Amino acid sequence: MEHTEDQLDPLEQRVITLFHESIEAKMHAGEALAPLISEASQMIVHALLGENKILTCGNGTSAAQAQIFTSSLVNCFEQERPSLPAITIGTDITTQTAAAIEQSFNEAYAKQIRALGHSGDILLIVTISGNPSNLLQAIRAAHDRDMSVIALTGNDGGDIAALLDTNDIELRVPVASKARIHEVHMLTLFSLCDLIDGQLFGGEY
């Protein structure tokens, strides 16, 4: 038997509330970020057409989201098409722990960027706080290699916002909830994939 919204038990009502909060966060972020997401997609397309690559990184859940983005570029997003050059740094546990032992975990991403990054490449960072030291060092390393940075951040942007320059793009989700930020980040990354594929291989717009 179907239940009306008033008859839902507390757990079911909580699920509906979470869905509503997620939708609201995505709608507000989408309206605010649409121009910047479009610009970021064009930056990536320009780099790819120039035979450059995309490096991605993050910590925890954000690292997993960076990997999903990389996988969508290297393999495919919605449809089969030629592979696009992208690497998620930090997934090689041997290299990651070696860097951490020899210096510190703060340098683990930066060392790989210095080794793999070249002028014209793009570093895409995913972070909800914008404060992890390893990501701050990654941005500095990218700038030293003449790479542009696309930073997906949340809340107030954290310390990362102050490091970005005029050639970089910050895609900030101005909410406090970690879950909402992760959800919007994932949709943002999927939006980038859609726009990149459309510009390189033809789309509906």
ChimeraX commands (.cxc) that place a marker at each C-alpha (Angstrom):
marker #1 position 0.00,0.00,0.00 radius 0.5
marker #1 position 1.33,3.44,-0.91 radius 0.5
marker #1 position 1.95,5.99,1.81 radius 0.5
marker #1 position 1.40,9.72,1.59 radius 0.5
marker #1 position 4.30,11.95,2.62 radius 0.5
marker #1 position 2.62,12.56,6.01 radius 0.5
marker #1 position 2.47,8.82,6.65 radius 0.5
marker #1 position 6.14,8.11,5.94 radius 0.5
marker #1 position 8.20,6.78,8.80 radius 0.5
marker #1 position 11.07,9.00,10.03 radius 0.5
marker #1 position 13.74,7.14,8.07 radius 0.5
marker #1 position 11.83,7.39,4.81 radius 0.5
marker #1 position 11.16,11.07,5.44 radius 0.5
marker #1 position 14.85,11.62,6.11 radius 0.5
marker #1 position 15.70,10.07,2.73 radius 0.5
marker #1 position 13.30,12.44,0.98 radius 0.5
marker #1 position 14.78,15.39,2.86 radius 0.5
marker #1 position 18.30,14.40,1.79 radius 0.5
marker #1 position 17.21,14.13,-1.83 radius 0.5
marker #1 position 15.60,17.58,-1.64 radius 0.5
marker #1 position 18.72,19.08,-0.05 radius 0.5
marker #1 position 20.90,17.52,-2.73 radius 0.5
marker #1 position 18.71,18.83,-5.53 radius 0.5
marker #1 position 18.64,22.32,-4.01 radius 0.5
marker #1 position 22.44,22.40,-3.60 radius 0.5
marker #1 position 22.96,21.26,-7.18 radius 0.5
marker #1 position 20.53,23.80,-8.60 radius 0.5
marker #1 position 22.10,26.72,-6.75 radius 0.5
marker #1 position 25.62,25.60,-7.63 radius 0.5
marker #1 position 24.70,24.95,-11.25 radius 0.5
marker #1 position 23.34,28.45,-11.72 radius 0.5
marker #1 position 26.42,30.00,-10.13 radius 0.5
marker #1 position 29.07,27.76,-11.68 radius 0.5
marker #1 position 27.76,27.21,-15.21 radius 0.5
marker #1 position 29.98,29.93,-16.78 radius 0.5
marker #1 position 33.06,28.70,-14.93 radius 0.5
marker #1 position 32.40,25.03,-15.75 radius 0.5
marker #1 position 32.06,26.02,-19.39 radius 0.5
marker #1 position 35.33,27.96,-19.22 radius 0.5
marker #1 position 37.08,25.05,-17.48 radius 0.5
marker #1 position 35.91,22.64,-20.19 radius 0.5
marker #1 position 37.31,24.93,-22.87 radius 0.5
marker #1 position 40.61,25.15,-21.01 radius 0.5
marker #1 position 40.85,21.36,-20.92 radius 0.5
marker #1 position 39.88,21.03,-24.59 radius 0.5
marker #1 position 42.53,23.59,-25.56 radius 0.5
marker #1 position 45.15,21.64,-23.62 radius 0.5
marker #1 position 44.13,18.33,-25.18 radius 0.5
marker #1 position 44.15,19.77,-28.69 radius 0.5
marker #1 position 47.65,21.05,-27.95 radius 0.5
marker #1 position 48.72,17.46,-27.18 radius 0.5
marker #1 position 48.93,18.16,-23.46 radius 0.5
marker #1 position 47.51,16.04,-20.66 radius 0.5
marker #1 position 45.40,16.36,-17.53 radius 0.5
marker #1 position 46.75,15.43,-14.10 radius 0.5
marker #1 position 44.24,14.96,-11.30 radius 0.5
marker #1 position 44.44,14.46,-7.54 radius 0.5
marker #1 position 42.57,14.70,-4.27 radius 0.5
marker #1 position 42.41,13.11,-0.84 radius 0.5
marker #1 position 39.97,10.48,0.43 radius 0.5
marker #1 position 36.61,10.61,-1.32 radius 0.5
marker #1 position 37.88,13.49,-3.44 radius 0.5
marker #1 position 40.71,11.27,-4.69 radius 0.5
marker #1 position 38.14,8.70,-5.78 radius 0.5
marker #1 position 36.24,11.40,-7.65 radius 0.5
marker #1 position 39.44,12.51,-9.36 radius 0.5
marker #1 position 40.00,8.91,-10.44 radius 0.5
marker #1 position 36.48,8.68,-11.85 radius 0.5
marker #1 position 37.11,11.82,-13.90 radius 0.5
marker #1 position 40.39,10.43,-15.19 radius 0.5
marker #1 position 38.76,7.11,-16.06 radius 0.5
marker #1 position 36.01,8.94,-17.96 radius 0.5
marker #1 position 38.64,10.72,-20.06 radius 0.5
marker #1 position 40.92,7.75,-20.70 radius 0.5
marker #1 position 38.17,5.21,-21.31 radius 0.5
marker #1 position 34.84,6.81,-22.18 radius 0.5
marker #1 position 32.03,8.83,-20.68 radius 0.5
marker #1 position 28.65,8.24,-22.32 radius 0.5
marker #1 position 29.82,6.95,-25.69 radius 0.5
marker #1 position 32.86,5.24,-27.16 radius 0.5
marker #1 position 35.44,7.65,-28.54 radius 0.5
marker #1 position 39.24,7.99,-28.71 radius 0.5
marker #1 position 41.03,7.94,-25.35 radius 0.5
marker #1 position 42.11,11.26,-23.87 radius 0.5
marker #1 position 45.40,11.63,-21.95 radius 0.5
marker #1 position 44.80,11.92,-18.20 radius 0.5
marker #1 position 46.59,10.60,-15.11 radius 0.5
marker #1 position 45.48,10.49,-11.49 radius 0.5
marker #1 position 48.55,10.97,-9.34 radius 0.5
marker #1 position 48.70,9.32,-5.94 radius 0.5
marker #1 position 47.27,5.97,-6.98 radius 0.5
marker #1 position 50.68,4.26,-7.12 radius 0.5
marker #1 position 51.12,3.27,-3.47 radius 0.5
marker #1 position 54.83,2.47,-3.89 radius 0.5
marker #1 position 55.67,5.90,-5.28 radius 0.5
marker #1 position 53.32,7.61,-2.85 radius 0.5
marker #1 position 54.76,6.00,0.26 radius 0.5
marker #1 position 58.35,6.34,-0.93 radius 0.5
marker #1 position 57.87,10.09,-1.30 radius 0.5
marker #1 position 56.21,10.26,2.10 radius 0.5
marker #1 position 59.06,8.35,3.79 radius 0.5
marker #1 position 61.88,10.29,2.14 radius 0.5
marker #1 position 60.38,13.73,2.73 radius 0.5
marker #1 position 56.76,14.00,3.85 radius 0.5
marker #1 position 53.29,13.25,2.58 radius 0.5
marker #1 position 52.94,16.97,1.91 radius 0.5
marker #1 position 55.36,16.60,-1.01 radius 0.5
marker #1 position 53.99,13.33,-2.40 radius 0.5
marker #1 position 51.82,14.93,-5.11 radius 0.5
marker #1 position 54.23,17.78,-5.83 radius 0.5
marker #1 position 57.12,15.41,-6.62 radius 0.5
marker #1 position 55.00,13.50,-9.13 radius 0.5
marker #1 position 53.81,16.73,-10.75 radius 0.5
marker #1 position 57.40,17.87,-11.15 radius 0.5
marker #1 position 58.22,14.52,-12.77 radius 0.5
marker #1 position 55.17,14.17,-15.01 radius 0.5
marker #1 position 53.90,17.71,-15.62 radius 0.5
marker #1 position 54.87,19.89,-18.56 radius 0.5
marker #1 position 54.06,23.41,-19.69 radius 0.5
marker #1 position 50.52,23.47,-21.04 radius 0.5
marker #1 position 49.30,20.54,-18.96 radius 0.5
marker #1 position 46.45,21.06,-16.52 radius 0.5
marker #1 position 46.22,20.03,-12.88 radius 0.5
marker #1 position 42.68,19.32,-11.70 radius 0.5
marker #1 position 42.33,19.17,-7.92 radius 0.5
marker #1 position 39.26,18.02,-5.97 radius 0.5
marker #1 position 38.96,19.06,-2.31 radius 0.5
marker #1 position 36.09,19.91,-0.01 radius 0.5
marker #1 position 38.11,22.11,2.39 radius 0.5
marker #1 position 40.82,23.58,0.18 radius 0.5
marker #1 position 43.31,23.28,3.03 radius 0.5
marker #1 position 45.36,20.03,2.73 radius 0.5
marker #1 position 49.07,20.79,2.59 radius 0.5
marker #1 position 49.76,18.15,-0.07 radius 0.5
marker #1 position 47.32,19.87,-2.43 radius 0.5
marker #1 position 48.75,23.31,-1.71 radius 0.5
marker #1 position 52.20,21.99,-2.59 radius 0.5
marker #1 position 50.75,20.36,-5.70 radius 0.5
marker #1 position 49.47,23.72,-6.92 radius 0.5
marker #1 position 52.85,25.35,-6.30 radius 0.5
marker #1 position 54.55,22.56,-8.24 radius 0.5
marker #1 position 52.08,22.92,-11.11 radius 0.5
marker #1 position 52.72,26.65,-11.33 radius 0.5
marker #1 position 56.47,25.98,-11.32 radius 0.5
marker #1 position 55.90,23.71,-14.34 radius 0.5
marker #1 position 53.82,26.40,-16.10 radius 0.5
marker #1 position 50.63,24.38,-15.69 radius 0.5
marker #1 position 47.16,25.84,-15.18 radius 0.5
marker #1 position 45.02,24.63,-12.29 radius 0.5
marker #1 position 41.32,23.80,-12.05 radius 0.5
marker #1 position 40.33,23.47,-8.40 radius 0.5
marker #1 position 37.00,22.03,-7.28 radius 0.5
marker #1 position 36.57,23.35,-3.74 radius 0.5
marker #1 position 33.84,23.83,-1.17 radius 0.5
marker #1 position 32.65,26.07,1.63 radius 0.5
marker #1 position 34.92,29.18,1.64 radius 0.5
marker #1 position 37.57,27.73,-0.68 radius 0.5
marker #1 position 40.15,27.36,2.06 radius 0.5
marker #1 position 43.82,28.18,1.55 radius 0.5
marker #1 position 43.81,26.98,-2.06 radius 0.5
marker #1 position 41.81,30.00,-3.22 radius 0.5
marker #1 position 44.67,32.35,-2.33 radius 0.5
marker #1 position 47.18,30.31,-4.37 radius 0.5
marker #1 position 45.28,30.39,-7.64 radius 0.5
marker #1 position 46.29,32.94,-10.26 radius 0.5
marker #1 position 44.59,34.51,-13.25 radius 0.5
marker #1 position 45.21,31.45,-15.44 radius 0.5
marker #1 position 43.48,29.13,-12.97 radius 0.5
marker #1 position 39.80,28.40,-12.33 radius 0.5
marker #1 position 38.13,27.69,-8.99 radius 0.5
marker #1 position 34.83,25.82,-9.02 radius 0.5
marker #1 position 33.65,26.45,-5.47 radius 0.5
marker #1 position 30.53,24.91,-3.91 radius 0.5
marker #1 position 29.64,27.45,-1.19 radius 0.5
marker #1 position 27.92,25.11,1.25 radius 0.5
marker #1 position 29.10,23.59,4.55 radius 0.5
marker #1 position 27.83,20.02,4.16 radius 0.5
marker #1 position 30.59,17.63,3.08 radius 0.5
marker #1 position 28.08,15.31,1.45 radius 0.5
marker #1 position 26.50,18.10,-0.60 radius 0.5
marker #1 position 29.93,19.31,-1.73 radius 0.5
marker #1 position 30.92,15.82,-2.87 radius 0.5
marker #1 position 27.62,15.44,-4.73 radius 0.5
marker #1 position 28.04,18.74,-6.56 radius 0.5
marker #1 position 31.68,17.96,-7.31 radius 0.5
marker #1 position 30.68,14.68,-8.94 radius 0.5
marker #1 position 28.04,16.38,-11.07 radius 0.5
marker #1 position 30.55,19.09,-11.98 radius 0.5
marker #1 position 33.07,16.49,-13.13 radius 0.5
marker #1 position 30.41,14.70,-15.18 radius 0.5
marker #1 position 29.39,18.06,-16.69 radius 0.5
marker #1 position 33.01,18.67,-17.66 radius 0.5
marker #1 position 33.15,15.23,-19.30 radius 0.5
marker #1 position 29.99,15.98,-21.27 radius 0.5
marker #1 position 31.25,19.37,-22.45 radius 0.5
marker #1 position 34.69,18.03,-23.35 radius 0.5
marker #1 position 33.26,15.19,-25.40 radius 0.5
marker #1 position 30.82,17.53,-27.09 radius 0.5
marker #1 position 33.52,20.00,-28.12 radius 0.5
marker #1 position 35.96,17.36,-29.31 radius 0.5
marker #1 position 33.65,14.81,-30.87 radius 0.5
marker #1 position 30.37,16.59,-31.49 radius 0.5
marker #1 position 27.38,17.16,-29.22 radius 0.5
marker #1 position 23.83,18.41,-29.10 radius 0.5
marker #1 position 24.71,22.06,-28.49 radius 0.5
marker link #1:1,2 radius 0.2
marker link #1:2,3 radius 0.2
marker link #1:3,4 radius 0.2
marker link #1:4,5 radius 0.2
marker link #1:5,6 radius 0.2
marker link #1:6,7 radius 0.2
marker link #1:7,8 radius 0.2
marker link #1:8,9 radius 0.2
marker link #1:9,10 radius 0.2
marker link #1:10,11 radius 0.2
marker link #1:11,12 radius 0.2
marker link #1:12,13 radius 0.2
marker link #1:13,14 radius 0.2
marker link #1:14,15 radius 0.2
marker link #1:15,16 radius 0.2
marker link #1:16,17 radius 0.2
marker link #1:17,18 radius 0.2
marker link #1:18,19 radius 0.2
marker link #1:19,20 radius 0.2
marker link #1:20,21 radius 0.2
marker link #1:21,22 radius 0.2
marker link #1:22,23 radius 0.2
marker link #1:23,24 radius 0.2
marker link #1:24,25 radius 0.2
marker link #1:25,26 radius 0.2
marker link #1:26,27 radius 0.2
marker link #1:27,28 radius 0.2
marker link #1:28,29 radius 0.2
marker link #1:29,30 radius 0.2
marker link #1:30,31 radius 0.2
marker link #1:31,32 radius 0.2
marker link #1:32,33 radius 0.2
marker link #1:33,34 radius 0.2
marker link #1:34,35 radius 0.2
marker link #1:35,36 radius 0.2
marker link #1:36,37 radius 0.2
marker link #1:37,38 radius 0.2
marker link #1:38,39 radius 0.2
marker link #1:39,40 radius 0.2
marker link #1:40,41 radius 0.2
marker link #1:41,42 radius 0.2
marker link #1:42,43 radius 0.2
marker link #1:43,44 radius 0.2
marker link #1:44,45 radius 0.2
marker link #1:45,46 radius 0.2
marker link #1:46,47 radius 0.2
marker link #1:47,48 radius 0.2
marker link #1:48,49 radius 0.2
marker link #1:49,50 radius 0.2
marker link #1:50,51 radius 0.2
marker link #1:51,52 radius 0.2
marker link #1:52,53 radius 0.2
marker link #1:53,54 radius 0.2
marker link #1:54,55 radius 0.2
marker link #1:55,56 radius 0.2
marker link #1:56,57 radius 0.2
marker link #1:57,58 radius 0.2
marker link #1:58,59 radius 0.2
marker link #1:59,60 radius 0.2
marker link #1:60,61 radius 0.2
marker link #1:61,62 radius 0.2
marker link #1:62,63 radius 0.2
marker link #1:63,64 radius 0.2
marker link #1:64,65 radius 0.2
marker link #1:65,66 radius 0.2
marker link #1:66,67 radius 0.2
marker link #1:67,68 radius 0.2
marker link #1:68,69 radius 0.2
marker link #1:69,70 radius 0.2
marker link #1:70,71 radius 0.2
marker link #1:71,72 radius 0.2
marker link #1:72,73 radius 0.2
marker link #1:73,74 radius 0.2
marker link #1:74,75 radius 0.2
marker link #1:75,76 radius 0.2
marker link #1:76,77 radius 0.2
marker link #1:77,78 radius 0.2
marker link #1:78,79 radius 0.2
marker link #1:79,80 radius 0.2
marker link #1:80,81 radius 0.2
marker link #1:81,82 radius 0.2
marker link #1:82,83 radius 0.2
marker link #1:83,84 radius 0.2
marker link #1:84,85 radius 0.2
marker link #1:85,86 radius 0.2
marker link #1:86,87 radius 0.2
marker link #1:87,88 radius 0.2
marker link #1:88,89 radius 0.2
marker link #1:89,90 radius 0.2
marker link #1:90,91 radius 0.2
marker link #1:91,92 radius 0.2
marker link #1:92,93 radius 0.2
marker link #1:93,94 radius 0.2
marker link #1:94,95 radius 0.2
marker link #1:95,96 radius 0.2
marker link #1:96,97 radius 0.2
marker link #1:97,98 radius 0.2
marker link #1:98,99 radius 0.2
marker link #1:99,100 radius 0.2
marker link #1:100,101 radius 0.2
marker link #1:101,102 radius 0.2
marker link #1:102,103 radius 0.2
marker link #1:103,104 radius 0.2
marker link #1:104,105 radius 0.2
marker link #1:105,106 radius 0.2
marker link #1:106,107 radius 0.2
marker link #1:107,108 radius 0.2
marker link #1:108,109 radius 0.2
marker link #1:109,110 radius 0.2
marker link #1:110,111 radius 0.2
marker link #1:111,112 radius 0.2
marker link #1:112,113 radius 0.2
marker link #1:113,114 radius 0.2
marker link #1:114,115 radius 0.2
marker link #1:115,116 radius 0.2
marker link #1:116,117 radius 0.2
marker link #1:117,118 radius 0.2
marker link #1:118,119 radius 0.2
marker link #1:119,120 radius 0.2
marker link #1:120,121 radius 0.2
marker link #1:121,122 radius 0.2
marker link #1:122,123 radius 0.2
marker link #1:123,124 radius 0.2
marker link #1:124,125 radius 0.2
marker link #1:125,126 radius 0.2
marker link #1:126,127 radius 0.2
marker link #1:127,128 radius 0.2
marker link #1:128,129 radius 0.2
marker link #1:129,130 radius 0.2
marker link #1:130,131 radius 0.2
marker link #1:131,132 radius 0.2
marker link #1:132,133 radius 0.2
marker link #1:133,134 radius 0.2
marker link #1:134,135 radius 0.2
marker link #1:135,136 radius 0.2
marker link #1:136,137 radius 0.2
marker link #1:137,138 radius 0.2
marker link #1:138,139 radius 0.2
marker link #1:139,140 radius 0.2
marker link #1:140,141 radius 0.2
marker link #1:141,142 radius 0.2
marker link #1:142,143 radius 0.2
marker link #1:143,144 radius 0.2
marker link #1:144,145 radius 0.2
marker link #1:145,146 radius 0.2
marker link #1:146,147 radius 0.2
marker link #1:147,148 radius 0.2
marker link #1:148,149 radius 0.2
marker link #1:149,150 radius 0.2
marker link #1:150,151 radius 0.2
marker link #1:151,152 radius 0.2
marker link #1:152,153 radius 0.2
marker link #1:153,154 radius 0.2
marker link #1:154,155 radius 0.2
marker link #1:155,156 radius 0.2
marker link #1:156,157 radius 0.2
marker link #1:157,158 radius 0.2
marker link #1:158,159 radius 0.2
marker link #1:159,160 radius 0.2
marker link #1:160,161 radius 0.2
marker link #1:161,162 radius 0.2
marker link #1:162,163 radius 0.2
marker link #1:163,164 radius 0.2
marker link #1:164,165 radius 0.2
marker link #1:165,166 radius 0.2
marker link #1:166,167 radius 0.2
marker link #1:167,168 radius 0.2
marker link #1:168,169 radius 0.2
marker link #1:169,170 radius 0.2
marker link #1:170,171 radius 0.2
marker link #1:171,172 radius 0.2
marker link #1:172,173 radius 0.2
marker link #1:173,174 radius 0.2
marker link #1:174,175 radius 0.2
marker link #1:175,176 radius 0.2
marker link #1:176,177 radius 0.2
marker link #1:177,178 radius 0.2
marker link #1:178,179 radius 0.2
marker link #1:179,180 radius 0.2
marker link #1:180,181 radius 0.2
marker link #1:181,182 radius 0.2
marker link #1:182,183 radius 0.2
marker link #1:183,184 radius 0.2
marker link #1:184,185 radius 0.2
marker link #1:185,186 radius 0.2
marker link #1:186,187 radius 0.2
marker link #1:187,188 radius 0.2
marker link #1:188,189 radius 0.2
marker link #1:189,190 radius 0.2
marker link #1:190,191 radius 0.2
marker link #1:191,192 radius 0.2
marker link #1:192,193 radius 0.2
marker link #1:193,194 radius 0.2
marker link #1:194,195 radius 0.2
marker link #1:195,196 radius 0.2
marker link #1:196,197 radius 0.2
marker link #1:197,198 radius 0.2
marker link #1:198,199 radius 0.2
marker link #1:199,200 radius 0.2
marker link #1:200,201 radius 0.2
marker link #1:201,202 radius 0.2
marker link #1:202,203 radius 0.2
marker link #1:203,204 radius 0.2
marker link #1:204,205 radius 0.2
view
